[in-house]
Amino acid sequence: MLTSIKSCLKQLLIEPSCAICKRQTSSEADQSGLCQTCQQRLGLAESGQRGMSPLPWRAASWYRGAMRQLILSLRRNPKIDSLQAICTSLQCNLPQGSLLIPIPGWKAKSRSNPLPELICRCLERPTLQLLQRCRPTVGQHRLNHRQRVSNQCGSFRLNQVSTQWTSHAWTNLRSQQQVWLVDDIVTTGATVLAAKQALQASEVNIQGVLCLARTPWELHPVI
C-alpha cells in the first residue's frame, strides 16, 4: 500500500525516470521504476530467481556482470530508490505478515555492510535485529565451500536486547511460519546456514533467505 502511494506521488510531482540510469521513462513504465534497458542489463525478472539449496532462497537476479557492479557500488554508496526498485521482485508473493531478520556483518557499524538492513526497509515488512556476531570472520572472497562453512560456523548468536520480550511474544515468534533471513548476496550459503542454526537453536523456524543476488553455480561450485 505504502509503496503504491509513493509511486503515485512520484508520478504526480516529477517526471518519471529510471531509478538506476535516471533516464526519463513513460508513465506506463514498469512499477519497479526501472526502464527496460536496465532491467535487461541487470538480469531482473518479474518474479526474480528462486531455488532450494542449501535452503530455500529468493533473489532479484544473479550475482554477475552489471548486477555485481551495482551491488558493490551500493555497499559503498547506498541509494534507497535503486534498492527499492531492485527489491520489487522480492516483494512478489511475500506475505504481509512475514518477519525479516537481516544478517549482520562482523565489522564495526561505521564500516559494516548496510545493505541487509536497507533491503528490509525496502521490503516494508516487520523486521527484528535478532542476530549478532559473536566472533570475527575472515573475508570469504577466495575461500571454497568447506573453508566458508568452517569460517562461519558458530559465528552468530541471538541479540539479547531483541529477545527481552514477554514470554508470549517470544512464543509467537518461534511459531511464526514466515520468518526470512535477509542478505545482499548468497554464494555457497555458509553464512545464512550459520545464521539459521543459531536461530533454530532457540526454536525460531526459518522459511528461507531473501537476497539481491545469488552467485551462479558455475561461478562458485562446491569444493
C-alpha positions, 0 to 999 in steps of 0.5 A: 500500500505504502509503496503504491502511494509513493509511486503515485506521488512520484508520478504526480510531482516529477517526471518519471525516470529510471531509478538506476540510469535516471533516464526519463521513462513513460508513465506506463513504465514498469512499477519497479521504476526501472526502464527496460534497458536496465532491467535487461542489463541487470538480469531482473525478472518479474518474479526474480530467481528462486531455488532450494539449496542449501535452503530455500532462497529468493533473489532479484537476479544473479550475482554477475556482470552489471548486477555485481557492479551495482551491488558493490557500488551500493555497499559503498554508496547506498541509494534507497530508490535503486534498492527499492526498485531492485527489491520489487521482485522480492516483494512478489508473493511475500506475505504481509505478515512475514518477519525479516531478520537481516544478517549482520556483518562482523565489522564495526557499524561505521564500516559494516555492510548496510545493505541487509538492513536497507533491503528490509526497509525496502521490503516494508515488512516487520523486521527484528535485529535478532542476530549478532556476531559473536566472533570475527570472520575472515573475508570469504572472497577466495575461500571454497565451500568447506573453508566458508562453512568452517569460517562461519560456523558458530559465528552468530548468536541471538541479540539479547536486547531483541529477545527481552520480550514477554514470554508470549511474544517470544512464543509467537515468534518461534511459531511464526511460519514466515520468518526470512533471513535477509542478505545482499548476496548468497554464494555457497550459503555458509553464512545464512546456514550459520545464521539459521542454526543459531536461530533454530537453536532457540526454536525460531523456524526459518522459511528461507533467505531473501537476497539481491543476488545469488552467485551462479553455480558455475561461478562458485561450485562446491569444493 
